[in-house]
Amino acid sequence: MLRNATNLLTKWNARKNRKPLIVWGARQVGKTYLVKDIFAEEYYSNSYIYIDFKIEDEIRDFCDHTANAEKIIEYICLYKGKDITKNTLLIFDEIQECPNIISSLKYFCQDFREIPIIATGSMVRIRLQRELTRNGSTQKFMFPVGKIEQLTIYPLSFDEFLLNSNEKLFNVTKKAYESRTPLSSSIHELVLNEFYKYLLIGGMPEAVNTYFESNSFLESRRVLKDLYDNYLSDMELYQASRESCLRSKNLFSNIYGQLNKESKNFSPGFIEEKTKTRDYFHPIQWLTLAHIVNQSFQLKQHVTMPLIPDGEGKFRLFLGDIGMFSYQSGINASSFVAPNKENTLSGIFYENYVANELVAKGIGLYYWRGKNDAELEFIIESDNKLYPLDVKKGKGVLNSLDKFSNQNSFEMAIKVSKNNYGYDHEKKLVTIPFYFMPFLAEDLKNGTFKVD
């Protein structure tokens, strides 16, 4: 399966002064597959050493008692019966099971930088280890600040899904975006159909692979159910207390319900009576750190840069995978392939999709609320310019844009919808079809978005 992050690993590998790299991500998003089965097999085919700290007890026990990089290298060489040189890729998988190996990355960076090292793991589990250390644990743990590089992997974004589903259609779509031209109506509908499939299947690699192999939404849905249930079970690993664990599960299970309210803002009373937002501080912190949930913050009427939450403590939560969001909604799978699907799916499906595409490209989430219920779903800062972005199921107009523009100057307004590409120069309004969203997000992240 092709992943965008492969290019990032390739660039890291080519840098002369590269540092050890840690790849983060939620469970089952394909971290190990990306690092070992794609990258290592291509660039270090017969010269990589893979260590899984979850199952290789002897190596884990040794590394638990020393952060000395030289001793670790010597031990691994003898244990694996292989020499480790500058041409050997070391892969440390599931590093949260051996926090001391993370501390050792400082010394790998200082003394053996020529050896390429990639580690994968769960940031939230590591943070929990640090919390336990502060609370009196005898296990010492030092995070190697400044001595590592970091990369976060997310579920497949729509461009990755399309690339793996139909490469020719992907190439045509990307070329149309780059040239800022609309697709022909027939091709437009083809790509939209792929997009609606993606809303149902999502980007979890196992669910995507299952659909590609079986061509069955039902089989893919079964995988999603298992992944969803596993996420709920795993939350016991993410929390330091039983109460926090229960609230995390309830919070996760109610994301669709929260967004389906009129205000869409997080409301603790919707989950548990007589609770306040502060009661959910740790569950929200853990779930966002685990990349299971994405948090969007409210902005004041007058927006300043850099973007800063309005201070009222209002925010929204989105599920990190659109397939899990669709599963949680309980909507019938046939709704995603029906002829009138755009009428059966509520707007929050598309909003959760856009939120995930922005996050996957490293863009923080903010939304704007003005007077008289004026609202814009996303406000993006790019190259020191503001871009208000609204998400519409269909043709809809941006009724809140005038109210936003009365108090804020902006470079260009963006409407993301099922409509084909278009640009209204007078209104400074560009219409982006749903399937262009990954490419748009990349440009906004890099400050390179233009309509000409």
SULNORRA-V428205 format. One record per backbone hydrogen bond with DSSP energy under -1.0 kcal/mol. CO is the residue of the C=O (numbers start at 1). NH is the residue of the N-H. If there is no record, write none. Layout:
CO:NH  CO:NH
This chain:
3:6  4:7  5:9  6:10  7:11  8:12  9:13  10:14  20:149  21:119  22:151  23:121  24:153  26:29  30:34  31:35  32:36  33:38  34:39  35:40  36:41  38:42  39:43  40:44  44:47  47:89  49:91  51:93  52:55  52:56  55:57  56:60  57:61  58:62  59:63  60:64  62:65  68:72  69:73  70:74  71:75  72:76  73:77  74:78  75:79  76:80  77:81  77:82  85:88  89:49  90:118  91:51  92:120  93:53  94:97  95:98  98:101  99:103  100:104  103:106  104:108  105:109  106:110  107:111  108:112  112:115  116:90  117:21  118:92  119:23  120:95  122:126  123:127  124:128  125:129  126:130  127:131  128:132  129:133  130:134  131:135  132:137  133:136  143:145  144:147  149:22  151:24  157:161  158:162  159:163  160:164  161:165  162:166  166:170  167:171  168:172  169:173  170:174  171:175  172:176  173:177  174:178  175:179  176:181  177:180  184:188  185:189  186:190  187:191  188:192  189:193  190:194  191:195  192:196  193:197  194:198  195:199  196:200  197:201  198:202  203:156  204:208  205:209  206:210  207:211  208:212  209:213  210:214  211:215  216:220  217:221  218:222  219:223  220:224  221:225  222:226  223:227  224:228  225:229  226:230  227:231  228:232  229:233  230:234  233:236  234:237  241:245  242:246  243:247  244:248  245:249  246:250  247:251  248:252  249:253  251:254  252:255  254:258  255:259  256:260  258:261  267:270  268:271  268:272  276:279  277:280  278:281  280:284  281:285  282:286  283:287  284:288  285:289  286:290  287:292  287:293  288:291  292:320  294:318  296:316  297:367  298:310  299:369  314:298  315:266  316:296  318:294  321:325  322:326  323:327  324:328  325:329  327:330  332:335  333:336  334:337  338:341  340:343  340:344  341:345  346:349  347:351  348:352  349:353  350:354  351:355  352:356  353:357  354:358  355:359  356:360  358:363  359:362  365:297  366:379  367:299  368:376  371:374  374:370  376:368  378:389  380:387  382:385  385:382  386:411  387:380  388:414  389:378  390:416  397:399  398:401  400:404  401:405  402:406  404:407  404:408  413:430  414:390  415:432  416:392  417:434  422:431  424:429  428:413  429:424  430:415  431:422  432:417  433:436  434:437  436:440  437:441  438:442  439:443  440:444  441:445  442:446  443:448
